[in-house]
Amino acid sequence: QVQLVESGGGLVQPGGSLRLSCAASGIVFSIFTMGWYRQAPGKQREFVARITSGGFTNYVDSVKGRFTIFRDNAKNTLYLQMDSLKPEDTSVYYCNADHNPLRFWGQGTQVTVSS
């Protein structure tokens, strides 16, 4: 059974930092492209960042220079370091595992940026 379990969300002030984690089980983690997506209330889910099995990364423009995605294959864990957070980063953040044709999602973790 595949499980992606996110953690690390919470309430943070503007300009603050959070680190999200996604613990994966039931997949060969190292071969999957892993990603983070987010969905704000009333909006569609959007891509945030991804990292390939080879370590290549890409980001949505709105988080470039503020967010860093990285992975630890030995721990089967994906991370998202989020710095200089803004109120518009408030969303539920979802972990994604992708290896065509397989695709899996976590249950999400809430991030709220507010003073």
N, C-alpha and C positions, 0 to 999 in steps of 0.2 A: 504494500500500500504506500503510495506516494504522499508525503507530507512536506509542506513548506510552512514553517511557523515563524512569523515575524514577531519582533519585539523591539523595544527601545523607543516607542512613541511616547508622546506626552505633551504637556503644556510648557512652552518656553517663550521668553520675551523676545521681541524683535532684536536682531543682532546676535542672538544666542546660537547655541549649537546643540545638535543631537546626533547620536549615532544609531542607526537602525541595523538590526541583524535579521537574517533569514536562515534558519537552520533547516537543512534539507535531509530527507531520508527516503529510502525506497527508489532512488535513482543513482546512476553513476554520475555523480555531481560534476566530476572534472570534465566531462565531454559536453555538458550543457552550456549554452549561452544563457546567462543569468541577467535578469533585469529588474528594474524598479519602475512601477507605474504609480500614478496617483489619481484620485477622483475626489473633486470637491462637490459639495451639495449642489444639485441641479445642473451639474456639468458632466461631460463625457470623460471616461477614463483616458488619461494621457500618458504618453511615454515620458520617462524622466531620464533614465540612464541604463546602459547595458554594458556587459563585459563578456567577451567571447571566451571560449575554452583556451585560446592562446593569449588571453590577457589584453586584447584590444578593447578600448572603451570608446563610447560616444555618449553625448549628453544633449538634452534639449537646450536650446540657446538660453532660456531663462535661468538655468542653474549653473551654467558654465562658470568656472572660477570660484564657485561657492560650495558645490557638492563634489564628493569624490566617491566613486564606486570601486570596491575591491573585493577580492575573494580569498578564502583560505581553503584550498582543496583538501588539505589534511583534516580539516574540521568540518568539511561539507557545509560551510557557512559563507553566506554573502553579506556584505556590509554596504551601508550608505552613510558616509560622513557628511553631515549637513552643517555648514557654517554660515554665518551672516544671514540667518533666517529672516524672512520677511512675512508679513501677514498673508500675502498671497500664496505662500507655500502651505498654508493650512489645507489639509486634505487627509483622506485615508490613503495610506501608502501600501501598495501591494507588491509582493515578490512574485517573479515570474521565472519559470524554467522552460527553455525552448530548445528542442532538438528534433527538427522536422522528421516525422509528422507529430511528434509528441509535444504537448504544451500543458503546463500545470501552473496553478495559481495558489497563493496563500490566502489566508482569510482577511488580511489587512491589519494595519495598526494606525491609530489616529495620531496625527500631528497637528497641534494647534499652536499658532504663533500669535500671541496677543499680549498686550501690556495690561 
